[in-house]
Amino acid sequence: MTVAIDIDTPHGLARAHLHPVDEPRAALVLGHGAGGGVESRDLAAATDAAMSESVSVALVEQPYRVSGRRSPAPARQLEAAWTAAVEHLGASELDGLPLIVGGRSLGARVACRTVAATGAVAVLCLAFPLQPRRRSGDPSPSRLPELDAVTLPTLVVQGERDPFGMPPPSANRIVARVPGDHSLRTDLEAVAAAVQSWIAQLVHQNLNELMKSK
C-alpha cells in the first residue's frame, strides 16, 4: 500500500509517496528527474528492488511538480525543499532507519549535493547527467565533482548509450552499465538487478556500521 504524505518545505508543499515494508532494515528516499515525476519506470524498478530487500521507499515530489509546474525550480530551492522533506521523513515515518538517498537524473544531483545535510549513509543515482548537452561555444563543465564530493557508498546505474556520458567508478562508487539511454527504459530488469544487488550488500553487511560511524 502506498501512502501519500504532504510535507511543508521553505518553497512550498512537497509530497512523499511512501512504500513501507514490514520490519524494514533501512529506508530509501528518491527524487525524480527534471521534467518527469515519481512515476518513471526506473524509479519504480528501484522501488521494487529495494522493497524486496526489506527496505521501505519514499519517492519525493518536489514542490514545483506538486503545484503543477514542469520547469524545475532553481538549484537552491530544490536542495532546500529536498532536505526539508528528507528531514521530515527521517523524524517520522522513517525514524530510526539507516537512510539511503538518491534519485533519477536531476534528483540524483540534488541528493549528492545535500548528502551531508540529510544524514544519509549511502547514495543511489539513476542516470546521473554527467555532462550537460553541448551548446554553442565551449562545452559546459563536467558534473563529476558533484559525484566525487560524495564519500559514502554510492551506486550509479547508467545507460550504456546515455548522451550525458558515463561516470567513472571510484573507491566508494560502483557504476553499473545497463542497456539503453538516459531513460533507462530499455532493460528495467537490469536496473532492478543492479539496485537489488547493491542494496542487499549494504543491508546485510555494513549499514549498521555506517550508522555507527556517522
Secondary structure, 3 states (H helix, E strand, C coil): CCEEEEEEECCEEEEEEEECCCCCCEEEEEECCCCCCCCCHHHHHHHHHHHCCCEEEEEEECHHHHCCCCCCCCHHHHHHHHHHHHHHHHHCCCCCCCEEEEEECHHHHHHHHCHHHHCCCEEEEECCCCCCCCCCCCCCCCCHHHHHCCCCCEEEEEECCCCCCCCCCCCCEEEEEECCCCCCCCCHHHHHHHHHHHHHHHHHHHHHHHHHHC
